[in-house]
């Protein structure tokens, strides 16, 4: 696959760079989802619900 510089305007290239940097920062600072524990019935519940039972 060849370079795309000739196909994308310089202003658009910088917009892509800024978008990717923002996406990277957002994902880096994302909160991890709460783990799910299974009870005897096989139903999933959050770790807080499992601790309460």
TORLUM-340377 format. One record per residue (C-alpha): residue number from 1; residue in three letters; x, y, z. Coordinates in nm, 2 decimals. Example, Ala and Ser with C-alpha at 12.3 -4.5 7.8 and 13.67 -1.06 7.14 Angstrom:
BEGIN
NODE     i    aa        x        y        z
NODE     1   ALA     1.23    -0.45     0.78
NODE     2   SER     1.37    -0.11     0.71
# end
This chain:
BEGIN
NODE     i    aa        x        y        z
NODE     1   UNK     0.00     0.00     0.00
NODE     2   UNK     0.15     0.33    -0.11
NODE     3   UNK     0.16     0.66     0.07
NODE     4   UNK    -0.16     0.87     0.09
NODE     5   UNK     0.00     1.21     0.14
NODE     6   UNK    -0.08     1.31    -0.22
NODE     7   UNK    -0.45     1.22    -0.18
NODE     8   UNK    -0.51     1.40     0.16
NODE     9   UNK    -0.48     1.77     0.19
NODE    10   UNK    -0.23     1.90     0.45
NODE    11   UNK    -0.51     2.05     0.66
NODE    12   UNK    -0.70     1.72     0.66
NODE    13   UNK    -0.38     1.53     0.75
NODE    14   UNK    -0.34     1.74     1.06
NODE    15   UNK    -0.71     1.69     1.15
NODE    16   UNK    -0.65     1.32     1.13
NODE    17   UNK    -0.34     1.34     1.35
NODE    18   UNK    -0.53     1.55     1.62
NODE    19   UNK    -0.83     1.30     1.60
NODE    20   UNK    -0.60     1.00     1.66
NODE    21   UNK    -0.41     1.18     1.95
NODE    22   UNK    -0.75     1.26     2.11
NODE    23   UNK    -0.87     0.90     2.06
NODE    24   UNK    -0.55     0.77     2.22
NODE    25   UNK    -0.58     1.00     2.52
NODE    26   UNK    -0.94     0.91     2.57
NODE    27   UNK    -0.87     0.54     2.57
NODE    28   UNK    -0.57     0.57     2.79
NODE    29   UNK    -0.77     0.75     3.06
NODE    30   UNK    -1.08     0.52     3.02
NODE    31   UNK    -1.23     0.36     3.33
NODE    32   UNK    -1.21    -0.02     3.33
NODE    33   UNK    -1.55    -0.19     3.34
NODE    34   UNK    -1.66    -0.35     3.67
NODE    35   UNK    -1.59    -0.73     3.68
NODE    36   UNK    -1.89    -0.96     3.67
NODE    37   UNK    -1.92    -1.26     3.91
NODE    38   UNK    -2.15    -1.55     3.84
NODE    39   UNK    -2.38    -1.68     4.12
NODE    40   UNK    -2.50    -2.04     4.15
NODE    41   UNK    -2.77    -1.99     3.89
NODE    42   UNK    -2.52    -1.88     3.63
NODE    43   UNK    -2.66    -1.53     3.63
NODE    44   UNK    -2.40    -1.26     3.62
NODE    45   UNK    -2.39    -0.99     3.88
NODE    46   UNK    -2.15    -0.71     3.96
NODE    47   UNK    -1.87    -0.75     4.21
NODE    48   UNK    -2.05    -0.51     4.45
NODE    49   UNK    -2.37    -0.72     4.43
NODE    50   UNK    -2.17    -1.04     4.48
NODE    51   UNK    -2.00    -0.89     4.79
NODE    52   UNK    -2.34    -0.79     4.94
NODE    53   UNK    -2.48    -1.15     4.90
# end
